[in-house]
Amino acid sequence: MFKSNDNAPNTVSSSNQESTRFGSVRRVIATTAILSVVLLAQPAAAQQGVICSADKLPEMIEGFFQITTALGIIGLVVVWQADSLAEVFTMSHDQKKSLKRHKRSALKSGLILSILGPLYTVAGGMMGLPLAQCVDLAPW
């Protein structure tokens, strides 16, 4: 009377299996990356002044940091203006609340982005980190 359909795929279990498989792959990749950074950074840390003595490397690092900081701040301005414009045309109270929350998180990200470079330069110089002694990461 009741016939089971064995040919129909079980989408719930297959999606759970895929998410479990994807989660385990991500954990393996993250663990491998962390271990490689820890193991490979020790020989590099033992060499004093390699970055500072390299030809034009400190200037390249400073330039890269300044470009990424500038792009991040420009992105903050674009996101802020787009959210403000969307807020004008939004009627729902929940959508306005969501847009304000997005603007706040964009502002926090911009502040963190512009504070990390000078903080590393000052704190790294105080702790005696080799990169902080020859590279100025202040974006201005």
Accessible surface in RSA format (square Angstrom, percent):
REM  Atomic radii and reference values for relative SASA: ProtOr
REM  Chains: A
REM  Algorithm: Lee & Richards
REM  Probe-radius: 1.40
REM  Slices: 20
REM RES _ NUM      All-atoms   Total-Side   Main-Chain    Non-polar    All polar
REM                ABS   REL    ABS   REL    ABS   REL    ABS   REL    ABS   REL
RES MET A   1   218.64 113.2 129.69  85.8  88.95 211.8 111.24  94.6 107.40 142.3
RES PHE A   2   188.62  94.4 156.84  97.1  31.77  82.7 159.44  96.7  29.18  83.5
RES LYS A   3   196.34  95.8 162.85  99.9  33.49  79.7 108.49  97.6  87.85  93.6
RES SER A   4    90.39  76.4  62.39  83.3  28.00  64.5  50.95 108.5  39.44  55.3
RES ASN A   5   107.48  74.1  82.82  80.0  24.66  59.4  33.17  79.8  74.32  71.8
RES ASP A   6   130.12  91.1  96.90  96.4  33.22  78.6  36.61  86.2  93.51  93.3
RES ASN A   7   142.83  98.5 114.52 110.7  28.30  68.2  32.24  77.6 110.59 106.9
RES ALA A   8    56.76  52.2  37.18  57.4  19.58  44.5  42.15  59.4  14.62  38.7
RES PRO A   9   111.64  81.4  88.69  80.8  22.95  83.4  99.08  81.8  12.56  78.0
RES ASN A  10    95.93  66.2  82.92  80.1  13.01  31.3  31.72  76.3  64.21  62.1
RES THR A  11    91.19  64.9  87.54  88.8   3.65   8.7  63.33  85.1  27.87  42.1
RES VAL A  12   103.52  68.1 100.90  91.3   2.62   6.3 103.52  89.9   0.01   0.0
RES SER A  13    42.47  35.9  39.74  53.0   2.72   6.3  31.69  67.5  10.78  15.1
RES SER A  14    45.62  38.6  44.46  59.3   1.16   2.7  32.57  69.3  13.06  18.3
RES SER A  15    59.49  50.3  54.41  72.6   5.08  11.7  42.23  89.9  17.26  24.2
RES ASN A  16    84.31  58.1  83.82  81.0   0.49   1.2  21.70  52.2  62.61  60.5
RES GLN A  17   107.50  60.1 101.42  74.1   6.08  14.5  32.82  69.9  74.67  56.6
RES GLU A  18   105.46  60.5 101.25  76.6   4.21  10.0  29.52  57.1  75.94  62.0
RES SER A  19    70.58  59.6  56.77  75.8  13.81  31.8  48.79 103.9  21.79  30.5
RES THR A  20    91.57  65.1  83.94  85.1   7.63  18.2  69.02  92.7  22.54  34.1
RES ARG A  21   145.25  61.0 140.85  71.8   4.39  10.5  63.62  86.9  81.63  49.5
RES PHE A  22   120.94  60.5 116.72  72.3   4.21  11.0 120.79  73.2   0.15   0.4
RES GLY A  23    15.17  18.7   0.00   N/A  15.17  18.7  14.06  38.6   1.12   2.5
RES SER A  24    44.43  37.5  43.53  58.1   0.91   2.1  31.58  67.3  12.85  18.0
RES VAL A  25    73.42  48.3  71.46  64.7   1.96   4.7  73.40  63.8   0.02   0.0
RES ARG A  26   144.55  60.7 139.99  71.4   4.55  10.8  42.99  58.8 101.56  61.6
RES ARG A  27   158.24  66.4 155.25  79.1   2.99   7.1  73.53 100.5  84.71  51.3
RES VAL A  28    98.20  64.6  94.73  85.8   3.47   8.4  98.06  85.2   0.14   0.4
RES ILE A  29   110.38  62.8 107.74  80.3   2.64   6.4 109.50  78.9   0.88   2.4
RES ALA A  30    50.31  46.3  43.77  67.6   6.54  14.9  50.21  70.7   0.10   0.3
RES THR A  31    74.59  53.1  71.02  72.0   3.57   8.5  50.72  68.1  23.87  36.1
RES THR A  32    81.67  58.1  78.55  79.6   3.12   7.4  64.56  86.7  17.11  25.9
RES ALA A  33    49.34  45.4  43.84  67.7   5.50  12.5  49.34  69.5   0.00   0.0
RES ILE A  34   112.12  63.8 109.23  81.4   2.89   7.0 112.10  80.7   0.02   0.0
RES LEU A  35    98.03  54.6  98.03  70.1   0.00   0.0  98.03  68.8   0.00   0.0
RES SER A  36    43.33  36.6  38.02  50.7   5.30  12.2  29.86  63.6  13.46  18.9
RES VAL A  37    98.12  64.6  93.62  84.8   4.51  10.9  98.01  85.2   0.11   0.3
RES VAL A  38    74.33  48.9  69.19  62.6   5.14  12.4  73.52  63.9   0.81   2.2
RES LEU A  39   114.05  63.5 105.20  75.3   8.85  22.2 105.23  73.9   8.82  23.7
RES LEU A  40   130.13  72.5 120.60  86.3   9.52  23.9 120.76  84.8   9.36  25.2
RES ALA A  41    48.36  44.5  41.52  64.1   6.83  15.5  47.25  66.5   1.11   2.9
RES GLN A  42   114.90  64.2 106.26  77.7   8.64  20.6  39.44  84.0  75.45  57.2
RES PRO A  43    79.33  57.8  69.81  63.6   9.53  34.6  77.70  64.2   1.63  10.1
RES ALA A  44    64.68  59.5  50.86  78.5  13.82  31.4  54.09  76.2  10.59  28.0
RES ALA A  45    68.03  62.6  49.26  76.0  18.77  42.7  58.73  82.7   9.30  24.6
RES ALA A  46    78.14  71.8  47.30  73.0  30.84  70.1  58.33  82.1  19.81  52.5
RES GLN A  47   103.19  57.7  90.41  66.1  12.78  30.4  31.88  67.9  71.30  54.1
RES GLN A  48   146.95  82.2 118.88  86.9  28.07  66.8  58.28 124.0  88.67  67.3
RES GLY A  49    28.60  35.3   0.00   N/A  28.60  35.3  23.92  65.7   4.68  10.5
RES VAL A  50    73.76  48.5  69.24  62.7   4.52  10.9  71.40  62.0   2.36   6.4
RES ILE A  51    57.97  33.0  56.70  42.2   1.27   3.1  56.70  40.8   1.27   3.4
RES CYS A  52    51.53  39.0  30.38  33.9  21.15  49.7  20.97  53.1  30.56  33.0
RES SER A  53    94.36  79.7  58.01  77.4  36.35  83.7  50.60 107.7  43.76  61.3
RES ALA A  54    37.17  34.2  22.28  34.4  14.89  33.9  32.25  45.4   4.92  13.0
RES ASP A  55   132.59  92.9 104.84 104.3  27.75  65.6  41.24  97.1  91.34  91.1
RES LYS A  56   141.61  69.1 136.30  83.6   5.32  12.7  80.02  72.0  61.60  65.6
RES LEU A  57    61.04  34.0  60.67  43.4   0.38   0.9  61.04  42.9   0.00   0.0
RES PRO A  58    14.24  10.4  14.24  13.0   0.00   0.0  14.24  11.8   0.00   0.0
RES GLU A  59   110.24  63.3 101.49  76.8   8.75  20.8  57.95 112.1  52.28  42.7
RES MET A  60   127.10  65.8 114.17  75.6  12.93  30.8  99.70  84.8  27.40  36.3
RES ILE A  61    46.97  26.7  44.12  32.9   2.85   6.9  46.76  33.7   0.21   0.6
RES GLU A  62    43.35  24.9  43.24  32.7   0.11   0.3   3.35   6.5  40.00  32.7
RES GLY A  63    25.86  31.9   0.00   N/A  25.86  31.9  25.32  69.5   0.53   1.2
RES PHE A  64   138.24  69.2 133.60  82.7   4.65  12.1 136.34  82.7   1.90   5.4
RES PHE A  65    38.21  19.1  38.21  23.7   0.00   0.0  38.21  23.2   0.00   0.0
RES GLN A  66    78.10  43.7  74.00  54.1   4.10   9.8  16.21  34.5  61.89  46.9
RES ILE A  67   107.54  61.2 104.57  77.9   2.97   7.2 107.40  77.3   0.14   0.4
RES THR A  68    49.06  34.9  43.43  44.0   5.63  13.4  38.49  51.7  10.57  16.0
RES THR A  69     1.17   0.8   1.17   1.2   0.00   0.0   1.12   1.5   0.05   0.1
RES ALA A  70    50.10  46.1  43.31  66.8   6.79  15.4  49.51  69.7   0.59   1.6
RES LEU A  71   112.37  62.6 104.41  74.7   7.96  20.0 104.66  73.5   7.71  20.7
RES GLY A  72    26.32  32.5   0.00   N/A  26.32  32.5  19.67  54.0   6.65  14.9
RES ILE A  73    70.22  40.0  70.22  52.3   0.00   0.0  70.22  50.6   0.00   0.0
RES ILE A  74   102.06  58.1 100.92  75.2   1.14   2.8 102.06  73.5   0.00   0.0
RES GLY A  75    29.57  36.5   0.00   N/A  29.57  36.5  29.43  80.8   0.14   0.3
RES LEU A  76    32.08  17.9  26.57  19.0   5.52  13.9  30.55  21.5   1.53   4.1
RES VAL A  77    80.46  52.9  78.37  70.9   2.09   5.0  80.46  69.9   0.00   0.0
RES VAL A  78    91.11  60.0  87.64  79.3   3.47   8.4  90.45  78.6   0.65   1.8
RES VAL A  79    49.41  32.5  47.41  42.9   1.99   4.8  49.41  42.9   0.00   0.0
RES TRP A  80    86.18  34.6  86.18  41.7   0.00   0.0  65.61  35.0  20.57  33.4
RES GLN A  81   109.65  61.3 106.19  77.6   3.46   8.2  36.66  78.0  72.99  55.4
RES ALA A  82    55.63  51.2  44.59  68.8  11.04  25.1  51.55  72.6   4.09  10.8
RES ASP A  83    13.54   9.5  13.54  13.5   0.00   0.0   0.00   0.0  13.54  13.5
RES SER A  84    32.19  27.2  29.99  40.0   2.20   5.1  26.48  56.4   5.71   8.0
RES LEU A  85   110.95  61.8 107.64  77.0   3.31   8.3 110.44  77.6   0.52   1.4
RES ALA A  86    41.27  37.9  32.63  50.4   8.64  19.7  40.19  56.6   1.08   2.8
RES GLU A  87    27.01  15.5  24.59  18.6   2.42   5.8  13.01  25.2  14.00  11.4
RES VAL A  88   109.82  72.3  82.96  75.1  26.86  64.7  90.60  78.7  19.22  52.1
RES PHE A  89   150.05  75.1 127.80  79.2  22.26  57.9 130.17  78.9  19.88  56.9
RES THR A  90    18.17  12.9  11.89  12.1   6.28  15.0   6.17   8.3  12.00  18.1
RES MET A  91   176.96  91.6 149.20  98.7  27.76  66.1 122.50 104.1  54.46  72.2
RES SER A  92    47.99  40.6  37.48  50.0  10.51  24.2  32.26  68.7  15.74  22.0
RES HIS A  93   133.52  73.0 125.62  87.3   7.90  20.2  94.48  97.4  39.04  45.4
RES ASP A  94   103.51  72.5  98.28  97.8   5.23  12.4  29.92  70.4  73.58  73.4
RES GLN A  95   103.20  57.7 100.39  73.4   2.82   6.7  31.69  67.4  71.52  54.2
RES LYS A  96    74.68  36.4  74.68  45.8   0.00   0.0  21.96  19.8  52.72  56.2
RES LYS A  97   111.29  54.3 107.54  66.0   3.75   8.9  60.90  54.8  50.39  53.7
RES SER A  98    53.94  45.6  51.93  69.3   2.01   4.6  16.56  35.3  37.38  52.4
RES LEU A  99    33.29  18.5  33.01  23.6   0.28   0.7  33.29  23.4   0.00   0.0
RES LYS A 100   108.69  53.0 106.65  65.4   2.04   4.8  50.54  45.5  58.15  61.9
RES ARG A 101   131.67  55.3 130.92  66.7   0.75   1.8  58.17  79.5  73.49  44.5
RES HIS A 102    91.32  49.9  86.83  60.4   4.48  11.5  58.44  60.2  32.88  38.3
RES LYS A 103    28.28  13.8  28.28  17.4   0.00   0.0   6.29   5.7  21.99  23.4
RES ARG A 104   130.52  54.8 129.51  66.0   1.01   2.4  55.92  76.4  74.59  45.2
RES SER A 105    55.93  47.3  53.07  70.8   2.86   6.6  42.37  90.2  13.56  19.0
RES ALA A 106    16.90  15.5   8.18  12.6   8.72  19.8  15.54  21.9   1.36   3.6
RES LEU A 107    73.00  40.7  73.00  52.2   0.00   0.0  73.00  51.3   0.00   0.0
RES LYS A 108   128.92  62.9 127.51  78.2   1.40   3.3  74.65  67.2  54.27  57.8
RES SER A 109    70.11  59.2  61.87  82.6   8.23  19.0  35.62  75.9  34.49  48.3
RES GLY A 110     6.52   8.0   0.00   N/A   6.52   8.0   3.92  10.7   2.61   5.8
RES LEU A 111    95.06  52.9  94.38  67.5   0.68   1.7  94.69  66.5   0.37   1.0
RES ILE A 112   101.97  58.0  99.92  74.4   2.06   5.0 101.97  73.4   0.00   0.0
RES LEU A 113    55.14  30.7  53.55  38.3   1.59   4.0  54.85  38.5   0.29   0.8
RES SER A 114    22.01  18.6  21.09  28.1   0.92   2.1  10.55  22.5  11.46  16.1
RES ILE A 115    96.89  55.1  94.37  70.3   2.52   6.1  96.55  69.5   0.33   0.9
RES LEU A 116    96.09  53.5  94.10  67.3   1.98   5.0  94.25  66.2   1.84   5.0
RES GLY A 117     1.10   1.4   0.00   N/A   1.10   1.4   1.10   3.0   0.00   0.0
RES PRO A 118    27.45  20.0  26.00  23.7   1.45   5.3  27.45  22.7   0.00   0.0
RES LEU A 119   100.16  55.8  95.52  68.3   4.64  11.7  99.39  69.8   0.77   2.1
RES TYR A 120    69.63  32.5  64.91  36.9   4.72  12.3  59.18  44.5  10.45  12.9
RES THR A 121    31.27  22.2  27.09  27.5   4.18  10.0  27.09  36.4   4.18   6.3
RES VAL A 122    94.48  62.2  87.08  78.8   7.41  17.8  92.92  80.7   1.56   4.2
RES ALA A 123    34.14  31.4  32.43  50.0   1.71   3.9  34.14  48.1   0.00   0.0
RES GLY A 124     0.24   0.3   0.00   N/A   0.24   0.3   0.09   0.3   0.15   0.3
RES GLY A 125    37.86  46.7   0.00   N/A  37.86  46.7  18.98  52.1  18.87  42.3
RES MET A 126   160.22  83.0 120.65  79.9  39.57  94.2 112.01  95.2  48.22  63.9
RES MET A 127   133.46  69.1  98.50  65.2  34.96  83.2  67.01  57.0  66.45  88.0
RES GLY A 128    41.02  50.6   0.00   N/A  41.02  50.6  19.56  53.7  21.46  48.1
RES LEU A 129    61.92  34.5  61.82  44.2   0.11   0.3  61.92  43.5   0.00   0.0
RES PRO A 130    59.49  43.4  56.52  51.5   2.97  10.8  59.25  48.9   0.24   1.5
RES LEU A 131    41.40  23.1  41.40  29.6   0.00   0.0  41.40  29.1   0.00   0.0
RES ALA A 132     9.10   8.4   0.00   0.0   9.10  20.7   0.05   0.1   9.05  24.0
RES GLN A 133   120.43  67.3  82.16  60.0  38.26  91.1  31.25  66.5  89.17  67.6
RES CYS A 134    40.18  30.4  15.80  17.6  24.38  57.3  25.49  64.6  14.69  15.8
RES VAL A 135     2.98   2.0   0.21   0.2   2.78   6.7   1.28   1.1   1.70   4.6
RES ASP A 136    74.44  52.1  70.66  70.3   3.78   8.9  29.38  69.1  45.06  44.9
RES LEU A 137    17.29   9.6  16.57  11.9   0.71   1.8  17.29  12.1   0.00   0.0
RES ALA A 138    17.09  15.7  15.91  24.6   1.18   2.7  15.91  22.4   1.18   3.1
RES PRO A 139    28.67  20.9   7.26   6.6  21.41  77.8   7.30   6.0  21.37 132.8
RES TRP A 140   206.68  82.9 152.75  73.9  53.93 126.6 160.75  85.7  45.93  74.5
END  Absolute sums over single chains surface
CHAIN  1 A    11095.6       9676.8       1418.8       7687.4       3408.1
END  Absolute sums over all chains
TOTAL         11095.6       9676.8       1418.8       7687.4       3408.1
